Amino acid sequence: MACLLLTRKLYGQPVVRSFTQYISNVSVKTRLSLPTRKPQQLVTRTFQTTSKVHAAPLGPLLVKLSSPLYRFGFLYLGRRLRQYWNNLPPDKRAKYTKIFSNSRNAIFGGVFAFGGLSGLYYISHLEEAPVTHRKRFMILNHSQLEKVAAFEWQKMDEMLERKKLPPHHPLFKKVYKIVKRILIANQSREVNGIKWEVNVVDSDEVNAFVLANGQIFVFTGILNEMENENELAGVLGHEIAHAIMGHSAELLSLAGFFNVFSLAILTTLWAVIPTDIGAFAASLLQNTIEDLIINLPYSRKIEQEADEVGLLLAARACYDVRYVPRFWHRMHLKDGGGSDAIMKWFSTHPTNASRVKQIDELMPEALELRSSFQCPQLQEFYDASHRFRQVRLI
């Protein structure tokens, strides 16, 4: 998640653009008008959050440092320091070595002080996530994130212009209808605070994702995998969950914070290791370790949370959420149906098999929530082995 994008992908990589249709609580010709309704609770969970910490100017700066350009700059700095040291005459090397030895306690004290201040900064920027009430680190506020999202959207708009489906296209209408139904059923401060936009992309790629500013992208490739609108509601609920949970801002915040330490290590490696090849190999190893320990596990955690919240969003909209694990079971079989014990550690997303297991565990809560909203009664349609009857609504 190298250079972190504000795209939260469901399956695969985005490559083309869609047609856009605004969905918001502002009534305009092409926008949906969401009726005013008091937000309701998700069983014992609500969409209310604790007071947000106001992001300091330091937050955007830390996020900027995550860019490849800055990483290259610190890499170059470390290399220049090494060259400078190698070109020093012996007497000056001895002088600087002595100065470092005499100041060792002060240097180590400064390092520990920096670590302590960093810890305080981290703790002071913890907030409670909507719905799940999970504690998380956040250094970007809504306006700062919107600026980043707008920049990314502009790039995507230029790149994907020719692959859009018009609003009168049947597939666009189906996606639009389901998104509208989910949003109306889940009105809250978080949902109503985003200008939602549906984008249906004419591509065989099996993918869907959302931008931080509420732009939902659904590829026709994933629509072709759907057997009914209940499965699609699960996918769209997942994407809407990413946006209302602020996952993009969370990932950028985490990357910005840990990148400070990463850049310090990178500079040290290139300054200390005597050859460029050795320093390059060490920096690759550093990136791999950071991904395996921090970035990839955190990304999978966020995807699991989006699966959880998305299931509840679809349940509140009275969709038959029992179909959701069916979709992921088919994706698991499509990928070969084997064990992903090793590859799962190198993925930004949970394996399809683990998604089926998690959603099955959440199913009783989701069905209880659906029942509490006086939704139409469900009929039996599958057995414990996920052998389903064919029901096609799309």
C-alpha positions as CSV (number, residue, x, y, z in Angstrom):
1,M,0.0,0.0,0.0
2,A,4.3,1.7,-1.3
3,C,2.5,4.9,-2.3
4,L,-0.8,4.8,-0.5
5,L,-3.8,5.6,-2.7
6,L,-7.2,6.6,-1.4
7,T,-8.7,3.7,-3.2
8,R,-10.0,0.8,-1.1
9,K,-10.1,-2.1,-3.5
10,L,-12.4,-5.1,-3.1
11,Y,-10.9,-7.5,-5.7
12,G,-8.1,-6.6,-8.2
13,Q,-6.8,-3.3,-9.4
14,P,-8.8,-0.3,-10.9
15,V,-7.9,0.4,-14.5
16,V,-10.8,2.3,-16.2
17,R,-13.3,4.9,-15.5
18,S,-17.1,5.0,-15.2
19,F,-20.0,7.3,-15.6
20,T,-20.7,9.4,-12.6
21,Q,-24.1,10.0,-10.9
22,Y,-24.3,12.0,-7.7
23,I,-26.1,10.7,-4.7
24,S,-26.6,13.0,-1.8
25,N,-29.1,14.5,0.5
26,V,-29.2,17.6,-1.8
27,S,-32.0,17.4,-4.3
28,V,-30.8,18.2,-7.8
29,K,-31.8,16.8,-11.2
30,T,-29.2,14.1,-11.3
31,R,-28.9,13.6,-7.6
32,L,-30.9,11.3,-5.3
33,S,-32.9,13.1,-2.6
34,L,-32.5,11.1,0.6
35,P,-35.5,11.7,2.9
36,T,-34.7,13.1,6.3
37,R,-34.8,10.4,8.9
38,K,-33.5,10.1,12.3
39,P,-30.4,7.7,12.4
40,Q,-31.2,4.4,14.0
41,Q,-28.9,2.1,16.0
42,L,-27.1,-1.0,14.8
43,V,-28.3,-3.2,17.6
44,T,-25.9,-2.1,20.4
45,R,-23.7,-0.2,17.9
46,T,-24.4,3.3,16.7
47,F,-22.9,5.6,14.1
48,Q,-21.9,8.1,16.8
49,T,-18.3,8.8,17.5
50,T,-16.3,10.4,20.2
51,S,-15.1,13.9,19.7
52,K,-12.5,14.0,16.9
53,V,-9.1,15.3,17.6
54,H,-8.3,18.4,15.4
55,A,-5.5,17.4,13.1
56,A,-2.5,19.6,13.5
57,P,-0.5,21.0,10.5
58,L,2.0,18.2,11.2
59,G,-0.5,15.6,9.9
60,P,-0.4,16.5,6.2
61,L,3.4,16.9,6.4
62,L,3.8,13.4,7.7
63,V,1.5,12.1,4.9
64,K,3.6,13.9,2.3
65,L,6.7,12.2,3.6
66,S,5.2,8.9,2.6
67,S,5.6,9.7,-1.1
68,P,8.3,7.8,-3.2
69,L,9.9,11.2,-4.0
70,Y,10.6,11.9,-0.3
71,R,11.9,8.3,0.2
72,F,14.3,8.7,-2.7
73,G,15.4,12.0,-1.2
74,F,16.3,10.5,2.2
75,L,17.9,7.5,0.4
76,Y,20.1,10.0,-1.5
77,L,20.9,11.9,1.7
78,G,22.2,8.7,3.3
79,R,24.3,7.9,0.3
80,R,25.8,11.4,0.3
81,L,26.6,11.0,4.0
82,R,28.4,7.8,3.2
83,Q,30.4,9.4,0.4
84,Y,31.2,12.4,2.5
85,W,32.6,10.1,5.3
86,N,34.6,8.0,2.9
87,N,36.3,11.1,1.4
88,L,37.3,12.5,4.8
89,P,41.0,12.4,5.7
90,P,41.9,10.0,8.5
91,D,42.5,12.8,11.1
92,K,39.0,14.2,10.6
93,R,37.5,10.8,10.8
94,A,39.2,10.3,14.1
95,K,38.0,13.7,15.3
96,Y,34.4,13.0,14.5
97,T,34.6,9.6,15.9
98,K,35.8,11.0,19.2
99,I,33.1,13.7,19.2
100,F,30.4,11.0,18.7
101,S,31.9,8.8,21.5
102,N,31.9,11.7,23.9
103,S,28.3,12.7,23.0
104,R,27.0,9.2,22.9
105,N,24.8,9.6,26.0
106,A,23.3,12.9,24.7
107,I,22.6,11.3,21.3
108,F,20.9,8.2,22.9
109,G,19.0,10.5,25.2
110,G,17.7,12.5,22.2
111,V,16.6,9.3,20.5
112,F,14.7,8.2,23.5
113,A,13.1,11.6,23.9
114,F,12.0,11.6,20.3
115,G,10.5,8.1,20.8
116,G,8.7,9.4,23.9
117,L,7.3,12.4,22.1
118,S,6.3,10.3,19.2
119,G,4.4,8.0,21.6
120,L,2.6,11.0,23.1
121,Y,1.7,12.3,19.7
122,Y,0.3,8.9,18.7
123,I,-1.8,8.6,21.9
124,S,-3.1,12.2,21.6
125,H,-4.4,11.5,18.1
126,L,-6.4,8.3,18.9
127,E,-10.1,8.5,18.2
128,E,-13.0,6.1,18.2
129,A,-14.2,4.7,14.9
130,P,-17.9,4.8,14.0
131,V,-20.0,1.6,14.5
132,T,-17.3,-0.7,15.8
133,H,-15.9,1.8,18.4
134,R,-12.3,0.6,17.6
135,K,-9.5,2.9,18.8
136,R,-7.5,4.2,15.8
137,F,-4.8,6.7,15.0
138,M,-5.9,9.7,12.9
139,I,-4.0,12.8,11.9
140,L,-6.1,14.0,8.9
141,N,-9.3,15.8,9.2
142,H,-12.1,15.7,6.7
143,S,-11.2,18.8,4.7
144,Q,-7.5,17.7,4.5
145,L,-8.6,14.3,3.2
146,E,-11.0,15.8,0.7
147,K,-8.1,17.7,-0.9
148,V,-6.1,14.6,-1.4
149,A,-9.2,12.7,-2.6
150,A,-10.0,15.4,-5.1
151,F,-6.5,15.3,-6.6
152,E,-6.7,11.5,-7.0
153,W,-10.2,11.7,-8.5
154,Q,-9.0,14.3,-11.1
155,K,-6.3,11.9,-12.2
156,M,-8.7,8.9,-12.4
157,D,-11.3,11.1,-14.2
158,E,-8.7,11.7,-17.0
159,M,-7.6,8.1,-17.2
160,L,-11.0,6.4,-17.1
161,E,-13.1,8.8,-19.2
162,R,-13.9,6.4,-22.1
163,K,-15.1,3.4,-20.2
164,K,-18.2,4.9,-18.6
165,L,-21.7,3.6,-18.7
166,P,-24.5,6.1,-19.1
167,P,-27.2,6.5,-16.3
168,H,-29.8,4.9,-18.5
169,H,-27.8,1.7,-18.8
170,P,-29.5,-1.3,-17.0
171,L,-26.4,-2.2,-15.0
172,F,-26.0,1.4,-13.9
173,K,-29.6,1.6,-12.8
174,K,-29.2,-1.7,-10.8
175,V,-26.1,-0.4,-8.9
176,Y,-27.6,3.0,-8.4
177,K,-30.9,1.6,-7.0
178,I,-29.0,-0.6,-4.5
179,V,-26.7,2.1,-3.3
180,K,-29.7,4.5,-2.8
181,R,-31.6,1.8,-0.8
182,I,-28.6,1.2,1.5
183,L,-27.9,4.9,2.0
184,I,-31.6,5.7,2.9
185,A,-31.7,2.8,5.3
186,N,-28.5,3.9,7.1
187,Q,-28.7,7.7,7.3
188,S,-26.4,9.1,9.9
189,R,-23.9,11.9,10.3
190,E,-21.3,9.9,8.5
191,V,-23.5,8.8,5.6
192,N,-25.1,12.2,5.0
193,G,-21.8,14.0,5.3
194,I,-20.5,12.5,2.0
195,K,-21.6,13.3,-1.5
196,W,-22.0,9.8,-2.9
197,E,-21.3,9.1,-6.5
198,V,-21.9,5.8,-8.4
199,N,-19.5,4.8,-11.2
200,V,-20.1,1.7,-13.3
201,V,-17.1,0.8,-15.3
202,D,-17.2,-1.2,-18.5
203,S,-14.4,-3.6,-17.9
204,D,-14.1,-7.4,-17.5
205,E,-12.0,-6.9,-14.3
206,V,-13.6,-8.4,-11.2
207,N,-13.3,-5.3,-9.0
208,A,-15.0,-2.7,-6.9
209,F,-13.6,0.1,-4.8
210,V,-14.4,3.5,-3.2
211,L,-12.6,6.8,-3.0
212,A,-12.4,8.7,0.3
213,N,-14.8,11.4,-1.1
214,G,-17.6,8.8,-1.6
215,Q,-17.0,7.9,-5.3
216,I,-18.0,4.2,-5.6
217,F,-16.6,2.3,-8.6
218,V,-18.2,-1.0,-9.7
219,F,-16.7,-2.9,-12.7
220,T,-19.0,-4.9,-15.0
221,G,-16.6,-7.8,-14.5
222,I,-17.7,-8.2,-10.8
223,L,-21.4,-7.6,-11.8
224,N,-21.1,-10.6,-14.1
225,E,-20.1,-12.7,-11.1
226,M,-23.3,-11.8,-9.2
227,E,-26.3,-14.1,-9.1
228,N,-28.7,-11.6,-7.5
229,E,-29.0,-8.2,-6.0
230,N,-28.4,-9.4,-2.4
231,E,-24.8,-10.4,-3.3
232,L,-24.3,-7.1,-4.9
233,A,-25.7,-5.3,-1.9
234,G,-23.0,-7.1,0.2
235,V,-20.3,-5.8,-2.0
236,L,-21.7,-2.2,-2.2
237,G,-22.2,-2.2,1.6
238,H,-18.5,-3.1,1.9
239,E,-17.5,-0.2,-0.2
240,I,-19.8,2.3,1.5
241,A,-18.4,1.1,4.8
242,H,-14.9,2.0,3.8
243,A,-16.0,5.6,3.2
244,I,-18.1,6.1,6.3
245,M,-15.4,4.5,8.5
246,G,-12.7,6.8,7.0
247,H,-10.4,4.0,6.2
248,S,-8.4,5.9,3.6
249,A,-7.6,8.6,6.1
250,E,-6.7,6.0,8.7
251,L,-4.3,4.2,6.3
252,L,-2.6,7.5,5.3
253,S,-2.3,8.5,9.0
254,L,-0.7,5.3,10.0
255,A,1.7,5.3,7.0
256,G,2.6,9.0,7.7
257,F,3.4,8.2,11.4
258,F,5.5,5.1,10.9
259,N,7.2,6.5,7.8
260,V,9.1,8.9,10.0
261,F,10.9,5.9,11.6
262,S,11.1,4.2,8.2
263,L,12.9,7.2,6.7
264,A,15.4,7.3,9.6
265,I,16.2,3.7,9.1
266,L,16.5,4.1,5.3
267,T,18.9,7.0,5.7
268,T,21.0,5.1,8.2
269,L,21.2,2.0,6.0
270,W,22.5,4.0,3.0
271,A,24.9,5.9,5.2
272,V,26.4,2.9,7.0
273,I,26.4,0.0,4.4
274,P,29.5,0.5,2.3
275,T,28.1,-0.4,-1.1
276,D,25.1,0.7,-3.1
277,I,24.1,-2.9,-3.9
278,G,24.2,-3.9,-0.2
279,A,22.3,-0.8,0.8
280,F,19.7,-1.4,-1.9
281,A,19.2,-5.0,-0.8
282,A,18.9,-3.9,2.8
283,S,16.3,-1.3,2.0
284,L,14.3,-3.9,0.0
285,L,14.4,-6.2,3.1
286,Q,13.3,-3.2,5.2
287,N,10.3,-2.6,3.0
288,T,9.3,-6.3,3.1
289,I,9.5,-6.4,6.9
290,E,7.5,-3.2,7.2
291,D,4.8,-4.6,4.9
292,L,4.6,-8.0,6.7
293,I,4.6,-6.5,10.2
294,I,2.6,-3.3,9.8
295,N,1.1,-2.4,6.4
296,L,-0.4,-5.7,5.2
297,P,-1.9,-6.8,8.5
298,Y,-3.4,-3.4,9.1
299,S,-4.9,-3.4,5.6
300,R,-6.4,-6.8,6.1
301,K,-7.8,-5.6,9.5
302,I,-9.5,-2.7,7.8
303,E,-10.9,-5.0,5.0
304,Q,-12.4,-7.3,7.7
305,E,-14.0,-4.3,9.4
306,A,-15.5,-3.2,6.1
307,D,-16.9,-6.7,5.6
308,E,-18.4,-6.5,9.1
309,V,-19.9,-3.0,8.8
310,G,-21.0,-3.6,5.2
311,L,-22.9,-6.7,6.2
312,L,-24.8,-4.7,8.8
313,L,-25.5,-1.8,6.3
314,A,-27.0,-4.3,3.8
315,A,-29.0,-6.0,6.6
316,R,-30.5,-2.6,7.7
317,A,-31.6,-2.1,4.0
318,C,-33.5,-5.5,4.2
319,Y,-31.3,-7.4,1.8
320,D,-30.9,-11.1,2.3
321,V,-27.4,-11.0,3.6
322,R,-27.2,-14.8,3.7
323,Y,-26.2,-14.5,0.0
324,V,-23.0,-12.6,0.8
325,P,-20.8,-15.5,1.9
326,R,-22.1,-17.4,-1.1
327,F,-20.4,-14.8,-3.4
328,W,-17.1,-15.1,-1.5
329,H,-17.3,-18.9,-1.6
330,R,-17.6,-18.8,-5.4
331,M,-14.6,-16.4,-5.6
332,H,-12.7,-18.9,-3.4
333,L,-13.5,-21.7,-5.8
334,K,-12.7,-19.5,-8.8
335,D,-9.2,-18.9,-7.3
336,G,-8.7,-22.7,-7.1
337,G,-10.3,-23.4,-3.8
338,G,-7.0,-24.4,-2.2
339,S,-5.2,-23.3,1.0
340,D,-3.9,-19.7,1.1
341,A,-1.9,-20.2,4.3
342,I,1.2,-18.7,2.9
343,M,0.0,-16.1,0.3
344,K,-2.4,-14.5,2.8
345,W,0.5,-13.0,4.6
346,F,1.5,-11.1,1.5
347,S,-2.0,-9.8,0.6
348,T,-3.7,-6.5,1.4
349,H,-7.0,-8.4,1.7
350,P,-8.2,-11.4,3.6
351,T,-8.5,-14.6,1.6
352,N,-11.9,-15.4,0.2
353,A,-12.1,-18.5,2.5
354,S,-11.4,-16.4,5.6
355,R,-14.0,-13.9,4.5
356,V,-16.6,-16.6,4.2
357,K,-15.7,-17.8,7.8
358,Q,-15.9,-14.3,9.3
359,I,-19.2,-13.4,7.6
360,D,-20.8,-16.7,8.7
361,E,-19.8,-15.8,12.3
362,L,-21.4,-12.4,11.9
363,M,-24.5,-13.7,10.3
364,P,-26.7,-14.2,13.4
365,E,-26.1,-10.6,14.4
366,A,-26.9,-9.3,10.9
367,L,-30.1,-11.4,10.6
368,E,-31.2,-10.2,14.1
369,L,-30.6,-6.6,13.0
370,R,-32.5,-7.2,9.7
371,S,-35.5,-8.7,11.7
372,S,-35.5,-5.6,14.0
373,F,-36.2,-3.4,11.0
374,Q,-39.5,-5.2,10.1
375,C,-38.0,-6.5,6.9
376,P,-39.9,-9.2,4.9
377,Q,-39.4,-12.7,6.4
378,L,-36.7,-14.8,4.8
379,Q,-37.1,-18.3,3.4
380,E,-34.6,-21.2,3.7
381,F,-32.4,-21.4,0.7
382,Y,-29.1,-23.0,1.5
383,D,-27.5,-25.7,3.5
384,A,-24.5,-25.8,5.8
385,S,-22.2,-26.8,2.9
386,H,-23.1,-23.6,0.9
387,R,-25.0,-25.5,-1.8
388,F,-27.5,-22.9,-2.9
389,R,-30.4,-22.8,-5.2
390,Q,-30.0,-20.6,-8.2
391,V,-31.8,-17.3,-7.8
392,R,-31.1,-14.7,-10.5
393,L,-32.3,-11.2,-10.1
394,I,-29.6,-9.5,-12.2
